[in-house]
Amino acid sequence: MGKNVLTISSMKRHITFCLCPQVPLFSIAAGIEVLRHANRLADKPYTTVHFSVKTDEPVQDSNYYKQYGTTPAQHRRKHRMGS
């Protein structure tokens, strides 16, 4: 392979889960688990996970727990600041 060939493992992926009211936790866990295993099998972690909500209020899931995320504006500010 030449130097300029882009491989899947060299591309950083950012995955966002949008939290909605009554979201089933098993669906989030299933998605995160796949990404966790992919990171573990790669030479270096290439996926990050973020949870997004519509407002600043927490979202109640299907088990009546409150799940917290960041709004898209908060997420943009955080990444602009480099943290």
C-alpha positions in Angstrom: 0.0 0.0 0.0 1.2 3.5 -0.7 1.6 6.3 1.9 -1.6 8.1 0.9 -4.0 5.1 1.3 -6.6 5.8 3.9 -7.7 2.8 6.0 -10.7 2.4 8.2 -8.5 2.3 11.4 -6.9 5.6 10.5 -10.2 7.5 10.3 -11.4 8.9 13.6 -15.2 8.4 14.1 -17.4 10.4 16.4 -20.8 8.8 17.2 -23.7 10.7 18.7 -26.6 9.0 20.4 -29.7 11.3 20.6 -31.5 10.6 23.8 -35.3 10.8 23.5 -37.9 10.3 26.3 -38.5 6.7 27.2 -35.4 5.5 25.3 -34.7 1.8 26.0 -31.4 1.4 27.7 -30.7 -1.9 26.0 -30.6 -0.2 22.6 -28.0 2.3 23.8 -26.0 -0.5 25.5 -26.0 -2.6 22.4 -24.7 0.3 20.3 -22.0 1.2 22.8 -20.9 -2.4 23.2 -20.2 -2.8 19.5 -18.2 0.4 19.4 -16.3 -0.6 22.5 -15.3 -3.9 21.0 -14.3 -2.2 17.7 -12.0 0.1 19.7 -10.5 -2.8 21.6 -9.7 -4.7 18.4 -8.2 -1.7 16.6 -4.6 -0.7 17.1 -5.8 2.5 18.7 -9.3 3.7 19.7 -10.9 5.4 16.7 -14.5 6.0 17.9 -15.7 8.3 20.5 -19.3 8.4 21.8 -21.4 11.4 22.8 -24.9 11.7 24.2 -27.1 14.6 22.9 -30.3 15.9 24.3 -32.7 18.6 22.9 -32.7 20.8 26.1 -30.6 21.2 29.2 -33.1 19.0 31.1 -32.3 15.3 31.6 -34.3 12.7 29.6 -36.2 9.9 31.4 -35.4 6.5 29.9 -37.7 3.5 29.8 -36.5 2.4 33.3 -37.4 5.9 34.7 -33.8 6.9 35.3 -32.7 10.3 34.2 -30.1 10.4 31.5 -27.9 13.4 30.9 -26.3 14.6 27.7 -25.3 17.8 26.2 -27.2 20.0 23.8 -25.6 20.4 20.3 -24.6 24.0 21.2 -22.8 22.8 24.4 -21.1 20.1 22.4 -19.8 22.6 19.8 -18.5 24.9 22.5 -16.7 22.1 24.2 -14.9 20.9 21.0 -14.0 24.5 20.0 -12.3 24.9 23.3 -10.3 21.7 22.8 -11.5 19.8 25.8 
